Amino acid sequence: MKIFGKTLLEYFAFQRVIMILILIVGLGRLALSLAGVSQDLVKWVSLTGLAVIGIVYCAVNVPRTGFGSYKHLLPLFFMQSLTANIIIAGGIVLSAVTGRENIYSVPEYSGPLSTSPWLHAGGHILDGLIIGPLVGWLIGSVIMFVVQKVSPAKPAGVAAAQG
C-alpha cells in the first residue's frame, strides 16, 4: 500500500529512531509505573515531550533530505501519534481490567475522562487517529515552511536526484 507515493515501510524507515523511542518511552513509562516507581519520577518519562521531538525531527528532515513535501508529514505524524496513543489506551484498559492504577490511568494525569476508563481509552484512540496527527501536521508544516525559507536552495540536479 502506498500513501502519497511512499510505502509504510519507507515512512517507518525515515523515522525509525523516533518510532523505536515511542515504544521504549511509552512501554517503559508503563513498566516503571507498574513496578511501583513514584509517579513524580515516572511523569518525566514523557511521550508528550517525545512527540514534540518527533514533530521537529520530521519537519526539519523531510525537506532537508528530500523525503517529500508537506503532505508526507501527515502519515509520519499519524504513525507516531497512533503508536503512542495505542500504548496509552492499552495502559488505561489494563488498569480497568486489573483494577490496578498506572501512570496512564491515575486521575491527576487523566483529565476529565478519568471517571470512565473506557471513554478515556477511546478518547486516546480518537486522538491517535485524528487530533494528534492533524495538530502535529499543522505545527510541523509551520516548522517545515521556516526550514525551507532559511535553508540554502539545493541545486536543481541534487533536488531531482533525491526526489
CNS distance restraints for C-alpha pairs under 8 A (distance, minus, plus):
assign (resid   1 and name CA) (resid   7 and name CA) 5.94 0.50 0.50
assign (resid   1 and name CA) (resid   8 and name CA) 7.19 0.50 0.50
assign (resid   2 and name CA) (resid   6 and name CA) 5.02 0.50 0.50
assign (resid   2 and name CA) (resid   7 and name CA) 4.48 0.50 0.50
assign (resid   2 and name CA) (resid   8 and name CA) 6.88 0.50 0.50
assign (resid   3 and name CA) (resid   7 and name CA) 6.23 0.50 0.50
assign (resid   3 and name CA) (resid   8 and name CA) 7.44 0.50 0.50
assign (resid   3 and name CA) (resid  75 and name CA) 7.64 0.50 0.50
assign (resid   4 and name CA) (resid  71 and name CA) 7.34 0.50 0.50
assign (resid   4 and name CA) (resid  72 and name CA) 6.83 0.50 0.50
assign (resid   6 and name CA) (resid  10 and name CA) 6.13 0.50 0.50
assign (resid   6 and name CA) (resid  11 and name CA) 7.08 0.50 0.50
assign (resid   7 and name CA) (resid  11 and name CA) 6.57 0.50 0.50
assign (resid   8 and name CA) (resid  12 and name CA) 6.10 0.50 0.50
assign (resid   9 and name CA) (resid  13 and name CA) 5.94 0.50 0.50
assign (resid  10 and name CA) (resid  14 and name CA) 6.12 0.50 0.50
assign (resid  11 and name CA) (resid  15 and name CA) 6.62 0.50 0.50
assign (resid  11 and name CA) (resid  75 and name CA) 7.38 0.50 0.50
assign (resid  11 and name CA) (resid  76 and name CA) 6.17 0.50 0.50
assign (resid  12 and name CA) (resid  16 and name CA) 5.33 0.50 0.50
assign (resid  12 and name CA) (resid  19 and name CA) 7.41 0.50 0.50
assign (resid  12 and name CA) (resid  76 and name CA) 7.73 0.50 0.50
assign (resid  15 and name CA) (resid  19 and name CA) 6.25 0.50 0.50
assign (resid  15 and name CA) (resid  58 and name CA) 7.41 0.50 0.50
assign (resid  15 and name CA) (resid  76 and name CA) 7.57 0.50 0.50
assign (resid  16 and name CA) (resid  20 and name CA) 6.04 0.50 0.50
assign (resid  17 and name CA) (resid  21 and name CA) 6.11 0.50 0.50
assign (resid  18 and name CA) (resid  22 and name CA) 6.17 0.50 0.50
assign (resid  18 and name CA) (resid  54 and name CA) 6.06 0.50 0.50
assign (resid  18 and name CA) (resid  80 and name CA) 7.78 0.50 0.50
assign (resid  19 and name CA) (resid  23 and name CA) 6.50 0.50 0.50
assign (resid  19 and name CA) (resid  79 and name CA) 7.99 0.50 0.50
assign (resid  19 and name CA) (resid  80 and name CA) 6.37 0.50 0.50
assign (resid  19 and name CA) (resid  83 and name CA) 7.93 0.50 0.50
assign (resid  20 and name CA) (resid  24 and name CA) 6.22 0.50 0.50
assign (resid  21 and name CA) (resid  25 and name CA) 5.82 0.50 0.50
assign (resid  21 and name CA) (resid  50 and name CA) 7.88 0.50 0.50
assign (resid  22 and name CA) (resid  26 and name CA) 5.71 0.50 0.50
assign (resid  22 and name CA) (resid  47 and name CA) 6.84 0.50 0.50
assign (resid  22 and name CA) (resid  50 and name CA) 7.13 0.50 0.50
assign (resid  22 and name CA) (resid  80 and name CA) 7.36 0.50 0.50
assign (resid  22 and name CA) (resid  83 and name CA) 7.32 0.50 0.50
assign (resid  22 and name CA) (resid  84 and name CA) 6.20 0.50 0.50
assign (resid  23 and name CA) (resid  27 and name CA) 5.83 0.50 0.50
assign (resid  23 and name CA) (resid  28 and name CA) 7.87 0.50 0.50
assign (resid  23 and name CA) (resid  83 and name CA) 7.60 0.50 0.50
assign (resid  23 and name CA) (resid  84 and name CA) 7.36 0.50 0.50
assign (resid  23 and name CA) (resid  87 and name CA) 7.95 0.50 0.50
assign (resid  24 and name CA) (resid  28 and name CA) 5.48 0.50 0.50
assign (resid  25 and name CA) (resid  29 and name CA) 5.78 0.50 0.50
assign (resid  25 and name CA) (resid  45 and name CA) 6.44 0.50 0.50
assign (resid  25 and name CA) (resid  46 and name CA) 6.97 0.50 0.50
assign (resid  25 and name CA) (resid  47 and name CA) 6.50 0.50 0.50
assign (resid  26 and name CA) (resid  30 and name CA) 6.47 0.50 0.50
assign (resid  26 and name CA) (resid  46 and name CA) 7.82 0.50 0.50
assign (resid  26 and name CA) (resid  47 and name CA) 6.28 0.50 0.50
assign (resid  26 and name CA) (resid  84 and name CA) 6.51 0.50 0.50
assign (resid  26 and name CA) (resid  87 and name CA) 6.18 0.50 0.50
assign (resid  26 and name CA) (resid  88 and name CA) 7.27 0.50 0.50
assign (resid  27 and name CA) (resid  31 and name CA) 6.06 0.50 0.50
assign (resid  27 and name CA) (resid  87 and name CA) 6.89 0.50 0.50
assign (resid  28 and name CA) (resid  32 and name CA) 6.00 0.50 0.50
assign (resid  29 and name CA) (resid  33 and name CA) 6.19 0.50 0.50
assign (resid  29 and name CA) (resid  42 and name CA) 6.12 0.50 0.50
assign (resid  29 and name CA) (resid  43 and name CA) 7.89 0.50 0.50
assign (resid  29 and name CA) (resid  45 and name CA) 6.01 0.50 0.50
assign (resid  29 and name CA) (resid  46 and name CA) 7.72 0.50 0.50
assign (resid  29 and name CA) (resid 103 and name CA) 7.40 0.50 0.50
assign (resid  30 and name CA) (resid  34 and name CA) 6.13 0.50 0.50
assign (resid  30 and name CA) (resid  91 and name CA) 6.79 0.50 0.50
assign (resid  30 and name CA) (resid 102 and name CA) 6.75 0.50 0.50
assign (resid  30 and name CA) (resid 103 and name CA) 6.49 0.50 0.50
assign (resid  30 and name CA) (resid 104 and name CA) 7.43 0.50 0.50
assign (resid  31 and name CA) (resid  35 and name CA) 5.98 0.50 0.50
assign (resid  32 and name CA) (resid  36 and name CA) 6.53 0.50 0.50
assign (resid  32 and name CA) (resid  37 and name CA) 5.49 0.50 0.50
assign (resid  32 and name CA) (resid  42 and name CA) 6.61 0.50 0.50
assign (resid  33 and name CA) (resid  37 and name CA) 5.44 0.50 0.50
assign (resid  33 and name CA) (resid  38 and name CA) 7.12 0.50 0.50
assign (resid  33 and name CA) (resid  39 and name CA) 6.71 0.50 0.50
assign (resid  33 and name CA) (resid  42 and name CA) 6.51 0.50 0.50
assign (resid  33 and name CA) (resid 102 and name CA) 5.47 0.50 0.50
assign (resid  33 and name CA) (resid 103 and name CA) 5.68 0.50 0.50
assign (resid  34 and name CA) (resid 102 and name CA) 5.99 0.50 0.50
assign (resid  37 and name CA) (resid  41 and name CA) 7.03 0.50 0.50
assign (resid  37 and name CA) (resid  42 and name CA) 6.73 0.50 0.50
assign (resid  38 and name CA) (resid  42 and name CA) 6.29 0.50 0.50
assign (resid  39 and name CA) (resid  43 and name CA) 5.79 0.50 0.50
assign (resid  39 and name CA) (resid 103 and name CA) 6.62 0.50 0.50
assign (resid  40 and name CA) (resid  44 and name CA) 7.52 0.50 0.50
assign (resid  41 and name CA) (resid  45 and name CA) 7.66 0.50 0.50
assign (resid  42 and name CA) (resid 103 and name CA) 7.45 0.50 0.50
assign (resid  43 and name CA) (resid 103 and name CA) 7.58 0.50 0.50
assign (resid  46 and name CA) (resid  50 and name CA) 6.33 0.50 0.50
assign (resid  47 and name CA) (resid  51 and name CA) 6.01 0.50 0.50
assign (resid  47 and name CA) (resid  84 and name CA) 7.06 0.50 0.50
assign (resid  48 and name CA) (resid  52 and name CA) 6.51 0.50 0.50
assign (resid  49 and name CA) (resid  53 and name CA) 6.51 0.50 0.50
assign (resid  50 and name CA) (resid  54 and name CA) 6.07 0.50 0.50
assign (resid  51 and name CA) (resid  55 and name CA) 6.13 0.50 0.50
assign (resid  51 and name CA) (resid  80 and name CA) 7.54 0.50 0.50
assign (resid  51 and name CA) (resid  81 and name CA) 7.73 0.50 0.50
assign (resid  52 and name CA) (resid  56 and name CA) 6.26 0.50 0.50
assign (resid  53 and name CA) (resid  57 and name CA) 5.92 0.50 0.50
assign (resid  54 and name CA) (resid  58 and name CA) 6.15 0.50 0.50
assign (resid  54 and name CA) (resid  77 and name CA) 7.93 0.50 0.50
assign (resid  54 and name CA) (resid  80 and name CA) 7.63 0.50 0.50
assign (resid  55 and name CA) (resid  59 and name CA) 5.99 0.50 0.50
assign (resid  55 and name CA) (resid  77 and name CA) 7.11 0.50 0.50
assign (resid  55 and name CA) (resid 136 and name CA) 6.20 0.50 0.50
assign (resid  55 and name CA) (resid 137 and name CA) 7.98 0.50 0.50
assign (resid  55 and name CA) (resid 139 and name CA) 7.54 0.50 0.50
assign (resid  55 and name CA) (resid 140 and name CA) 5.68 0.50 0.50
assign (resid  56 and name CA) (resid  60 and name CA) 5.99 0.50 0.50
assign (resid  56 and name CA) (resid 140 and name CA) 6.53 0.50 0.50
assign (resid  56 and name CA) (resid 143 and name CA) 7.11 0.50 0.50
assign (resid  57 and name CA) (resid  61 and name CA) 6.00 0.50 0.50
assign (resid  58 and name CA) (resid  62 and name CA) 5.61 0.50 0.50
assign (resid  58 and name CA) (resid  73 and name CA) 7.00 0.50 0.50
assign (resid  58 and name CA) (resid  76 and name CA) 7.56 0.50 0.50
assign (resid  58 and name CA) (resid 140 and name CA) 7.48 0.50 0.50
assign (resid  59 and name CA) (resid  63 and name CA) 7.33 0.50 0.50
assign (resid  59 and name CA) (resid  73 and name CA) 7.06 0.50 0.50
assign (resid  59 and name CA) (resid 140 and name CA) 4.95 0.50 0.50
assign (resid  59 and name CA) (resid 141 and name CA) 6.73 0.50 0.50
assign (resid  59 and name CA) (resid 143 and name CA) 5.85 0.50 0.50
assign (resid  59 and name CA) (resid 144 and name CA) 4.81 0.50 0.50
assign (resid  59 and name CA) (resid 147 and name CA) 7.97 0.50 0.50
assign (resid  60 and name CA) (resid  64 and name CA) 6.48 0.50 0.50
assign (resid  60 and name CA) (resid 143 and name CA) 6.98 0.50 0.50
assign (resid  60 and name CA) (resid 144 and name CA) 5.85 0.50 0.50
assign (resid  60 and name CA) (resid 147 and name CA) 6.21 0.50 0.50
assign (resid  61 and name CA) (resid  65 and name CA) 5.69 0.50 0.50
assign (resid  61 and name CA) (resid  67 and name CA) 7.80 0.50 0.50
assign (resid  62 and name CA) (resid  66 and name CA) 6.02 0.50 0.50
assign (resid  62 and name CA) (resid  67 and name CA) 4.98 0.50 0.50
assign (resid  62 and name CA) (resid  68 and name CA) 5.76 0.50 0.50
assign (resid  62 and name CA) (resid  69 and name CA) 6.90 0.50 0.50
assign (resid  62 and name CA) (resid  72 and name CA) 7.90 0.50 0.50
assign (resid  62 and name CA) (resid  73 and name CA) 7.58 0.50 0.50
assign (resid  62 and name CA) (resid 144 and name CA) 7.88 0.50 0.50
assign (resid  63 and name CA) (resid  67 and name CA) 6.48 0.50 0.50
assign (resid  63 and name CA) (resid  68 and name CA) 6.42 0.50 0.50
assign (resid  63 and name CA) (resid  69 and name CA) 6.65 0.50 0.50
assign (resid  63 and name CA) (resid 144 and name CA) 6.98 0.50 0.50
assign (resid  63 and name CA) (resid 147 and name CA) 7.63 0.50 0.50
assign (resid  63 and name CA) (resid 148 and name CA) 6.82 0.50 0.50
assign (resid  65 and name CA) (resid 162 and name CA) 7.65 0.50 0.50
assign (resid  66 and name CA) (resid 159 and name CA) 6.78 0.50 0.50
assign (resid  66 and name CA) (resid 162 and name CA) 5.66 0.50 0.50
assign (resid  66 and name CA) (resid 163 and name CA) 6.02 0.50 0.50
assign (resid  67 and name CA) (resid  72 and name CA) 7.97 0.50 0.50
assign (resid  67 and name CA) (resid 162 and name CA) 7.59 0.50 0.50
assign (resid  67 and name CA) (resid 163 and name CA) 7.00 0.50 0.50
assign (resid  68 and name CA) (resid  72 and name CA) 5.67 0.50 0.50
assign (resid  68 and name CA) (resid 163 and name CA) 7.37 0.50 0.50
assign (resid  69 and name CA) (resid  73 and name CA) 7.17 0.50 0.50
assign (resid  70 and name CA) (resid  74 and name CA) 7.56 0.50 0.50
assign (resid  70 and name CA) (resid 141 and name CA) 6.16 0.50 0.50
assign (resid  70 and name CA) (resid 144 and name CA) 7.60 0.50 0.50
assign (resid  71 and name CA) (resid  75 and name CA) 7.87 0.50 0.50
assign (resid  72 and name CA) (resid  76 and name CA) 6.76 0.50 0.50
assign (resid  73 and name CA) (resid  77 and name CA) 6.16 0.50 0.50
assign (resid  73 and name CA) (resid 137 and name CA) 6.11 0.50 0.50
assign (resid  73 and name CA) (resid 140 and name CA) 7.22 0.50 0.50
assign (resid  73 and name CA) (resid 141 and name CA) 7.68 0.50 0.50
assign (resid  74 and name CA) (resid  78 and name CA) 5.96 0.50 0.50
assign (resid  74 and name CA) (resid 133 and name CA) 6.29 0.50 0.50
assign (resid  74 and name CA) (resid 134 and name CA) 7.18 0.50 0.50
assign (resid  74 and name CA) (resid 136 and name CA) 7.78 0.50 0.50
assign (resid  74 and name CA) (resid 137 and name CA) 5.53 0.50 0.50
assign (resid  75 and name CA) (resid  79 and name CA) 6.15 0.50 0.50
assign (resid  75 and name CA) (resid 133 and name CA) 7.88 0.50 0.50
assign (resid  76 and name CA) (resid  80 and name CA) 6.46 0.50 0.50
assign (resid  77 and name CA) (resid  81 and name CA) 5.93 0.50 0.50
assign (resid  77 and name CA) (resid 132 and name CA) 7.68 0.50 0.50
assign (resid  77 and name CA) (resid 133 and name CA) 4.99 0.50 0.50
assign (resid  77 and name CA) (resid 136 and name CA) 6.12 0.50 0.50
assign (resid  77 and name CA) (resid 137 and name CA) 6.72 0.50 0.50
assign (resid  78 and name CA) (resid  82 and name CA) 5.84 0.50 0.50
assign (resid  78 and name CA) (resid 128 and name CA) 7.04 0.50 0.50
assign (resid  78 and name CA) (resid 129 and name CA) 6.74 0.50 0.50
assign (resid  78 and name CA) (resid 130 and name CA) 7.98 0.50 0.50
assign (resid  78 and name CA) (resid 132 and name CA) 7.41 0.50 0.50
assign (resid  78 and name CA) (resid 133 and name CA) 4.73 0.50 0.50
assign (resid  79 and name CA) (resid  83 and name CA) 6.06 0.50 0.50
assign (resid  80 and name CA) (resid  84 and name CA) 6.29 0.50 0.50
assign (resid  80 and name CA) (resid 133 and name CA) 8.00 0.50 0.50
assign (resid  81 and name CA) (resid  85 and name CA) 5.99 0.50 0.50
assign (resid  81 and name CA) (resid 127 and name CA) 7.67 0.50 0.50
assign (resid  81 and name CA) (resid 128 and name CA) 4.80 0.50 0.50
assign (resid  81 and name CA) (resid 129 and name CA) 7.36 0.50 0.50
assign (resid  81 and name CA) (resid 132 and name CA) 5.74 0.50 0.50
assign (resid  81 and name CA) (resid 133 and name CA) 6.07 0.50 0.50
assign (resid  82 and name CA) (resid  86 and name CA) 5.98 0.50 0.50
assign (resid  82 and name CA) (resid 125 and name CA) 7.16 0.50 0.50
assign (resid  82 and name CA) (resid 127 and name CA) 7.84 0.50 0.50
assign (resid  82 and name CA) (resid 128 and name CA) 4.08 0.50 0.50
assign (resid  82 and name CA) (resid 129 and name CA) 5.93 0.50 0.50
assign (resid  83 and name CA) (resid  87 and name CA) 6.48 0.50 0.50
assign (resid  83 and name CA) (resid 128 and name CA) 7.45 0.50 0.50
assign (resid  84 and name CA) (resid  88 and name CA) 6.33 0.50 0.50
assign (resid  84 and name CA) (resid 128 and name CA) 7.43 0.50 0.50
assign (resid  85 and name CA) (resid  89 and name CA) 5.90 0.50 0.50
assign (resid  85 and name CA) (resid 124 and name CA) 5.35 0.50 0.50
assign (resid  85 and name CA) (resid 125 and name CA) 5.99 0.50 0.50
assign (resid  85 and name CA) (resid 127 and name CA) 7.14 0.50 0.50
assign (resid  85 and name CA) (resid 128 and name CA) 5.24 0.50 0.50
assign (resid  86 and name CA) (resid  90 and name CA) 5.88 0.50 0.50
assign (resid  86 and name CA) (resid 124 and name CA) 7.29 0.50 0.50
assign (resid  86 and name CA) (resid 125 and name CA) 6.43 0.50 0.50
assign (resid  86 and name CA) (resid 128 and name CA) 7.41 0.50 0.50
assign (resid  87 and name CA) (resid  91 and name CA) 6.26 0.50 0.50
assign (resid  88 and name CA) (resid  92 and name CA) 6.36 0.50 0.50
assign (resid  88 and name CA) (resid 104 and name CA) 6.02 0.50 0.50
assign (resid  88 and name CA) (resid 121 and name CA) 7.48 0.50 0.50
assign (resid  88 and name CA) (resid 124 and name CA) 7.05 0.50 0.50
assign (resid  89 and name CA) (resid  93 and name CA) 6.13 0.50 0.50
assign (resid  89 and name CA) (resid 104 and name CA) 7.86 0.50 0.50
assign (resid  89 and name CA) (resid 120 and name CA) 7.62 0.50 0.50
assign (resid  89 and name CA) (resid 121 and name CA) 4.37 0.50 0.50
assign (resid  89 and name CA) (resid 122 and name CA) 7.13 0.50 0.50
assign (resid  89 and name CA) (resid 124 and name CA) 5.85 0.50 0.50
assign (resid  89 and name CA) (resid 125 and name CA) 6.81 0.50 0.50
assign (resid  90 and name CA) (resid  94 and name CA) 5.97 0.50 0.50
assign (resid  90 and name CA) (resid 121 and name CA) 7.40 0.50 0.50
assign (resid  91 and name CA) (resid  95 and name CA) 6.28 0.50 0.50
assign (resid  91 and name CA) (resid 102 and name CA) 7.07 0.50 0.50
assign (resid  91 and name CA) (resid 103 and name CA) 7.98 0.50 0.50
assign (resid  91 and name CA) (resid 104 and name CA) 5.75 0.50 0.50
assign (resid  91 and name CA) (resid 105 and name CA) 7.03 0.50 0.50
assign (resid  92 and name CA) (resid  96 and name CA) 6.30 0.50 0.50
assign (resid  92 and name CA) (resid 102 and name CA) 7.69 0.50 0.50
assign (resid  92 and name CA) (resid 104 and name CA) 5.69 0.50 0.50
assign (resid  92 and name CA) (resid 105 and name CA) 5.06 0.50 0.50
assign (resid  92 and name CA) (resid 117 and name CA) 6.23 0.50 0.50
assign (resid  92 and name CA) (resid 118 and name CA) 7.79 0.50 0.50
assign (resid  92 and name CA) (resid 120 and name CA) 7.48 0.50 0.50
assign (resid  92 and name CA) (resid 121 and name CA) 5.88 0.50 0.50
assign (resid  93 and name CA) (resid  97 and name CA) 6.08 0.50 0.50
assign (resid  93 and name CA) (resid 117 and name CA) 6.85 0.50 0.50
assign (resid  93 and name CA) (resid 118 and name CA) 6.93 0.50 0.50
assign (resid  93 and name CA) (resid 121 and name CA) 6.63 0.50 0.50
assign (resid  94 and name CA) (resid  98 and name CA) 5.99 0.50 0.50
assign (resid  94 and name CA) (resid  99 and name CA) 7.94 0.50 0.50
assign (resid  94 and name CA) (resid 100 and name CA) 7.86 0.50 0.50
assign (resid  95 and name CA) (resid  99 and name CA) 5.20 0.50 0.50
assign (resid  95 and name CA) (resid 100 and name CA) 5.01 0.50 0.50
assign (resid  95 and name CA) (resid 101 and name CA) 5.24 0.50 0.50
assign (resid  95 and name CA) (resid 102 and name CA) 6.55 0.50 0.50
assign (resid  95 and name CA) (resid 105 and name CA) 6.51 0.50 0.50
assign (resid  96 and name CA) (resid 100 and name CA) 7.45 0.50 0.50
assign (resid  96 and name CA) (resid 117 and name CA) 6.21 0.50 0.50
assign (resid  96 and name CA) (resid 118 and name CA) 7.74 0.50 0.50
assign (resid 101 and name CA) (resid 105 and name CA) 5.74 0.50 0.50
assign (resid 101 and name CA) (resid 106 and name CA) 5.91 0.50 0.50
assign (resid 102 and name CA) (resid 106 and name CA) 6.12 0.50 0.50
assign (resid 103 and name CA) (resid 109 and name CA) 7.16 0.50 0.50
assign (resid 104 and name CA) (resid 109 and name CA) 6.74 0.50 0.50
assign (resid 104 and name CA) (resid 110 and name CA) 6.79 0.50 0.50
assign (resid 105 and name CA) (resid 109 and name CA) 7.09 0.50 0.50
assign (resid 105 and name CA) (resid 110 and name CA) 5.98 0.50 0.50
assign (resid 105 and name CA) (resid 114 and name CA) 6.96 0.50 0.50
assign (resid 105 and name CA) (resid 117 and name CA) 7.36 0.50 0.50
assign (resid 106 and name CA) (resid 110 and name CA) 6.00 0.50 0.50
assign (resid 106 and name CA) (resid 114 and name CA) 7.23 0.50 0.50
assign (resid 107 and name CA) (resid 111 and name CA) 6.28 0.50 0.50
assign (resid 107 and name CA) (resid 114 and name CA) 5.23 0.50 0.50
assign (resid 107 and name CA) (resid 115 and name CA) 7.91 0.50 0.50
assign (resid 110 and name CA) (resid 114 and name CA) 5.09 0.50 0.50
assign (resid 110 and name CA) (resid 120 and name CA) 7.63 0.50 0.50
assign (resid 113 and name CA) (resid 117 and name CA) 7.07 0.50 0.50
assign (resid 113 and name CA) (resid 119 and name CA) 6.64 0.50 0.50
assign (resid 113 and name CA) (resid 120 and name CA) 5.09 0.50 0.50
assign (resid 114 and name CA) (resid 120 and name CA) 6.48 0.50 0.50
assign (resid 116 and name CA) (resid 120 and name CA) 6.06 0.50 0.50
assign (resid 117 and name CA) (resid 121 and name CA) 6.00 0.50 0.50
assign (resid 118 and name CA) (resid 122 and name CA) 6.07 0.50 0.50
assign (resid 119 and name CA) (resid 123 and name CA) 6.01 0.50 0.50
assign (resid 120 and name CA) (resid 124 and name CA) 6.55 0.50 0.50
assign (resid 121 and name CA) (resid 125 and name CA) 6.56 0.50 0.50
assign (resid 122 and name CA) (resid 126 and name CA) 6.24 0.50 0.50
assign (resid 123 and name CA) (resid 127 and name CA) 6.03 0.50 0.50
assign (resid 124 and name CA) (resid 128 and name CA) 5.97 0.50 0.50
assign (resid 125 and name CA) (resid 129 and name CA) 6.15 0.50 0.50
assign (resid 126 and name CA) (resid 130 and name CA) 5.93 0.50 0.50
assign (resid 126 and name CA) (resid 131 and name CA) 6.97 0.50 0.50
assign (resid 127 and name CA) (resid 131 and name CA) 4.65 0.50 0.50
assign (resid 127 and name CA) (resid 132 and name CA) 5.23 0.50 0.50
assign (resid 127 and name CA) (resid 133 and name CA) 7.96 0.50 0.50
assign (resid 128 and name CA) (resid 132 and name CA) 5.50 0.50 0.50
assign (resid 128 and name CA) (resid 133 and name CA) 6.86 0.50 0.50
assign (resid 129 and name CA) (resid 133 and name CA) 6.90 0.50 0.50
assign (resid 130 and name CA) (resid 134 and name CA) 6.22 0.50 0.50
assign (resid 131 and name CA) (resid 135 and name CA) 6.07 0.50 0.50
assign (resid 132 and name CA) (resid 136 and name CA) 5.97 0.50 0.50
assign (resid 133 and name CA) (resid 137 and name CA) 5.93 0.50 0.50
assign (resid 134 and name CA) (resid 138 and name CA) 6.19 0.50 0.50
assign (resid 135 and name CA) (resid 139 and name CA) 6.28 0.50 0.50
assign (resid 136 and name CA) (resid 140 and name CA) 5.73 0.50 0.50
assign (resid 137 and name CA) (resid 141 and name CA) 5.76 0.50 0.50
assign (resid 138 and name CA) (resid 142 and name CA) 6.51 0.50 0.50
assign (resid 139 and name CA) (resid 143 and name CA) 6.42 0.50 0.50
assign (resid 140 and name CA) (resid 144 and name CA) 5.94 0.50 0.50
assign (resid 141 and name CA) (resid 145 and name CA) 6.01 0.50 0.50
assign (resid 142 and name CA) (resid 146 and name CA) 6.39 0.50 0.50
assign (resid 143 and name CA) (resid 147 and name CA) 6.17 0.50 0.50
assign (resid 144 and name CA) (resid 148 and name CA) 6.11 0.50 0.50
assign (resid 145 and name CA) (resid 149 and name CA) 6.29 0.50 0.50
assign (resid 146 and name CA) (resid 150 and name CA) 6.18 0.50 0.50
assign (resid 147 and name CA) (resid 151 and name CA) 5.74 0.50 0.50
assign (resid 148 and name CA) (resid 152 and name CA) 7.92 0.50 0.50
assign (resid 154 and name CA) (resid 158 and name CA) 6.30 0.50 0.50
assign (resid 154 and name CA) (resid 159 and name CA) 6.05 0.50 0.50
assign (resid 155 and name CA) (resid 159 and name CA) 6.44 0.50 0.50
assign (resid 156 and name CA) (resid 160 and name CA) 6.12 0.50 0.50
assign (resid 157 and name CA) (resid 161 and name CA) 6.06 0.50 0.50
assign (resid 158 and name CA) (resid 162 and name CA) 6.32 0.50 0.50
assign (resid 159 and name CA) (resid 163 and name CA) 6.22 0.50 0.50
